[in-house]
């Protein structure tokens, strides 16, 4: 593997990391919203 190939791979990995973090953040936000909706539904149903 020559220097340009290693550099291209390092750049690709560096650019992929924020996308993985962003996907995790989106999933957590979705889970939080779903949990809030379920809690609101249960409270509304109990009242």
Phi, psi and omega in degrees: 000121183274179187295320181294321179295316178297320180294317179298320179294318179297320178294318180297318179293318180297324180283335182282334184299311180299328179295321179294319178295320180294320178296320177296317179297318178298317180297317179295321178295320178296317179296320178296317179296319179295319178297316179297320180294320179294317179297316178298321179295317179296317179296316180295324180287326181286333181273000000 
